[in-house]
Amino acid sequence: MAKKSIEGMTVNERLFHFGLHEKFDAAARSGNVSAMMKVLFRAHFSEAQASQTAQAVASNPQRYGY
């Protein structure tokens, strides 16, 4: 898939697009930042984006439904 076509997608949209939502949910429920980042890398997020997203979810899981 062309990088340009996924750039405007939300985190959830990318996770669903790549079939990674269940893996991310499992990592998020366990609070495993490293595992969340690995999943986000597979959805073509940069290291900075993956880190920021994983840290945000880990610091306030209830806000994100976990």
Sequence and secondary structure as in RCSB ss.txt:
>XXXX:A:sequence
MAKKSIEGMTVNERLFHFGLHEKFDAAARSGNVSAMMKVLFRAHFSEAQASQTAQAVASNPQRYGY
>XXXX:A:secstr
  HHHHTT  HHHHHHHTT HHHHHHHHHHT HHHHHHHHHHTT  HHHHHHHHHHHHH GGGGT 
